[in-house]
Amino acid sequence: MNDDLAYRSIEPPNLSERERAILRSIVHIYILTASPVGSKYLSQYIEEYFKISPATIRNVMGYLEYLGFITHPHTSAGRIPTDKGYRLYVDSLMPSESISAKESDSIRENLLGLPSESILREASKILGSLSRCLSVVELPHLFDSVIRRIQLIEVSSARILVVLDLDSNLLRTVTLEADISFDRKDLDISAQFINERLAGRRVSFIRENFNALISDGDNILHGGLLRLFTDSVDALFAQYNDGGERLHISGTQSLLAQPEFDSPERIRGVIELVANQDIIVHVFDRIESGVRPLSIGIGQELGHDLLADYSVIAANYTFGTATASIGVIGPKRMNYARAVSILKCVSAALSTSGPNP
């Protein structure tokens, strides 16, 4: 089993080399053609490695179907992989594949030197274009970031724009409404006081210890401002802004060009998926790779009816001191080996091109 790629591994069956070769070939052919695989075509496909008659192949296919690795749709004589078959394939049958040096160089060159607000979106476009799948780049997790500086900007006599300058070279803005009046001097004193206590600390630590960190501000800060800050901790340090972007998603047109999405119902499903970022975030959290470099979730493993016909490949990337997920969503028939190679390259280039922690 490939530990780097496992998500919900099955117990490897005691298949012969011939049975494994036939299953691997069925997956390969189905990836290439999107058509059920028949025994006659399969015997020609593998004749370089095994001289097997179509009748023998039919017997092996029947056994693989009995074990639940393949199935036949409708009344077709051809077979297609099941979720269980794909799982065995990515765990132990999938060959390693590297993208070309030209593609690898192009990925790095296109991300190098871009400003932080552009690099994540560009990474999503590149990943979607090369993989021909839906690509997802999650914005860095705020809780992992370190605050470099906080700015307080007067919007009106009772409104403050709080700007969090993070070490990931990203800015987070939150507007606070006060029930008291204050002047520019009050904000300058407050900003200096807050930065002396918060700058250089992780957001997760600040969120848990905010009141203690500014507890000595009673005699320094405007009383109303101190209360406003302590009452607004959840808003200031929430993982995401209300209504703000959480993901960069690209590749919708590439995904819709796949044969699986030639019906209005399937097209609506893709549009619904792209529009519902909560589903995607939940799925990425569900299969997030953690200590593994990369994880794959297939069909029913993803735990959502809308994704039953998809596979998701996800990895982590670093951006400054923050981490987040990057991945692709495609048909279960996706070219897993190539998608894995592309994702690893984009993730590494993104981590390298991002701000230094």
Secondary structure, DSSP 4 states (H G I P E B T S, - for coil): --TTT-SSPPPPP---HHHHHHHHHHHHHHHHH-SPBPHHHHHHHSTTT----HHHHHHHHHHHHHTTSEE--TT-SSBEE-HHHHHHIIIIIPPP----HHHHHHHHHHHTT--HHHHHHHHHHHHHHHHTSEEEEEPPPGGG-BEEEEEEEEEETTEEEEEEEETTS-EEEEEEE-SS---HHHHHHHHHHHHHHHTTSBHHHHHHHHHHHTGGGTTTS-HHHHHHHHHTHHHHT-SS-TT---EEEE-HHHHHTSGGG-SHHHHHHHHHHHH-HHHHHHHHHHH--TTSSEEEEEGGGG--GGGTTEEEEEEEEEETTEEEEEEEEEETTS-HHHHHHHHHHHHHHHHHHS---
